[in-house]
Amino acid sequence: MKLFPILAALLASKLAGSALPPSPYIYSIGRAERSVDADLVTIHVVVRGTATDYRSALTKMRGEASGVFSVLEAAQISLDDMASHEVSAEPQYERDDSRRTITGYSVFQRIDVTLRDVSKAADIITRILEKGVSTLQIGAPRSTKRTEAERELTAEAIRDARRRADEIAVETGMKVTSVYAVSPVSFGEIESSILQGEKRFKSFGVDGGALRFHVPKIRIDVAVHAVFTVEKP
């Protein structure tokens, strides 16, 4: 069931004419959360060659890049999970020289790699670092399960919003009659601040020998804002 298009349509139809319902209502926020394992990690590697002449700089860069690609090939990383098209070259200048005298050249290549087996990440990263790369950064862990988890959590959050509304209605001697509007973000007319789910992290360790590599679980929080009309039973 595709919930977000339904939510958007319902919200648009209900709020188009009037921001708030003409009858008594309850504004309820439903929440749901879950942790999912990260199964994707992207590493960003920059290899560089610097020398007094351009050809030597290019040769050094190619040598450093060759070492990185050899590690990736040995790990059987698919070409679909690599991007290495960003290449740049720039001259190096004498420091504090107003005449900008060229002293050499630097050639760079960026290699982005998506690792789909996080259990191998520590070993692969260690081997790349051992090649003496100029720069290596690790992107935020991701999960292929996130979209499906968000869909399921949205349904849970809607049920939670209705449960909360029913509890409030009972305590005030009312009953919920219908859903007036539902949105994944708060209604500015009712609540001035927009509430957003936080992404919290819980780490588990993978021992990579010399490198201890921690891949965090991904905490997914979903909040649904709903307006329910009520009446006396």
Secondary structure as UniProt FT lines:
FT   HELIX           3..15
FT   TURN            16..17
FT   STRAND          25..36
FT   STRAND          40..51
FT   HELIX           54..74
FT   TURN            75..76
FT   HELIX           79..81
FT   STRAND          82..93
FT   TURN            95..96
FT   TURN            98..99
FT   STRAND          102..115
FT   HELIX           118..120
FT   HELIX           121..130
FT   TURN            131..132
FT   STRAND          135..138
FT   TURN            144..145
FT   HELIX           146..171
FT   TURN            172..173
FT   STRAND          175..183
FT   TURN            188..190
FT   STRAND          201..208
FT   TURN            209..210
FT   STRAND          211..231
//
